[in-house]
Amino acid sequence: MNITIPYDVPKHRRGEFYDTFYKATGGSGRLMLFAGDQKVEHLNDDFYGEGIAPEDNDPEHMFKIASSAKIGVFATQFGLISRYAPKYPNVPYLIKLNSKTNLMPYYVKDPYSKLWLDVEDVVAFKNEWALNILGVGYTVYLGGEYEREMLHEAANVVKKAHENALLAVIWLYPKGPFVKDEHDPHLIAGAAGVAVCLGADFVKVKVPYDKDGRFEASLLKEATQAAGNTGVICEGGKKISKGEFIRRLWEQIHIGGARGTGTGRNIHQRPFREAVKMANAIYAVTVENASLEEALEILRS
């Protein structure tokens, strides 16, 4: 497994950090992050409506998927985990430490997503109930007046996570009136470079598009190189066809050099059985190094 154990992990916890990293990535060094933080970020838009499985409106749907499918970590808010962990204690969790809604448009005010809880709260919670919490996550919005505050919080989150042998995943999205194109490959590479400066183990970024707004996996190479030994994972985005999503993911990894994926809507917006197969196919490509055809066969099975 290709892993760098950073020096902010204390000497006496380096073995524990290695084990945590191994569990989260299945020994592959790649992270399959099942994203379930949208109930705050997008309110109910992602969970109820046309094209969305009716059961997705119940938050337990995501926990059922996370407990039945192959995943690396299930990333969601502390409170949601505290409500459902009694029934799903063995799910590998990653706790998202900050979130904001999308009610206030970026053109009205620069986005600021402040910490809800500290890493110490997560560690105490994990130890109290012996939960399978493998990491923490934090979102930074670059380019606005609150950039400094979020970078300060993110740096401390990464440091404290590593001191407690937890993975640190940073969502890094340029936002605001000065950002002309969130999917600009050069800008995404810049964001990935910020993440490695924060010391993150993985950084979740936007998918790069060409000037015509088309996906091209080779455009990701600048970001994966700029991130150095921090693993780049792309957001899953809006739900698309299962086969197209798997093809794009395979290309992101094998052409663009990505080290995983952060996928939510393309999994949980589907009915349970279909969602589990989708998660398993994503895990097969990401962690088990399956071919594109092998992954598509999982969807057809």
Secondary structure, 3 states (H helix, E strand, C coil): CCCCCCCCCCHHHHHHHHHHHHHHHCCCCCEEEEECCHHHHCHHHHCCCCCCCHHHHCCHHHHHHHHHCCCCEEEEEHHHHHHHCCCCCCCCEEEECECCCCCCCCCCCCCCCCECCCHHHHHHHHHHHCCCEEEEEEEEEECCCCHHHHHHHHHHHHHHHHHCCCEEEEEEEECCCCCCCCCCHHHHHHHHHHHHHHCCCEEEECCCECCCCCECHHHHHHHHHHCCCCEEEEECCCCCCHHHHHHHHHHHHHCCCCCEEEECHHHHCCCHHHHHHHHHHHHHHHCCCCCHHHHHHHHHC
